[in-house]
């Protein structure tokens, strides 16, 4: 069992959005640069996040995305669910046909594990992640690297 790229990227992008919410709407291009996630992939993810009412879009100059509600009220499991990601430790996708169309000996164990993981992720808000020292340190580093790269590019641009 593992969480796929879709779920990981969705959580990463939402956390990036939350970490930069004081600066107004955040463009997907900015998230793409900081997190090294393809812009087209982010567009697909944010379409689903918007449909699930986790983000709202702001059009026009200076537009982008922002959280649709407080970071205290958005949980990791909601983000993963919004992008149609399932956390399933069973070998049968939860259908119970693991062994020749019937439930296998350990189906309920893996099903219970899946439920525990989902409950755990449903107990972690974006706000709680934002308060972590390690998350803040990575965000600060990414912002500094992004600013330095922008300065270099502006110096190289023809005047």
QUIRALIN-V714498 format. One record per pair of residues at least 4 apart in sequence whose C-alpha atoms are under 6 Angstrom apart, sorted by the first residue. I is the first residue (numbers start at 1). J is the second residue. Records with the same first field share a line. If there is no record, write none. Layout:
# QUIRALIN-V714498
I->J / J
This chain:
# QUIRALIN-V714498
1->89
5->9
7->80 / 85
9->13
25->63 / 64 / 65 / 66
26->64 / 65
27->64
28->32
31->35
32->36 / 37 / 38 / 39
42->46
46->50
48->83
49->54 / 82
50->54 / 55 / 56
52->82
54->68
55->66 / 67 / 68
56->65 / 66 / 68
57->64 / 65
58->63 / 64 / 65
59->63
71->126 / 127
72->125 / 127
74->125 / 126
75->122 / 124 / 125
76->121 / 122 / 124
77->81 / 121 / 122
78->82
80->85
81->85
88->114
89->110 / 114
90->94 / 110 / 111
92->98
96->103
97->101 / 102 / 103
98->102 / 103 / 104
99->103 / 104
108->112
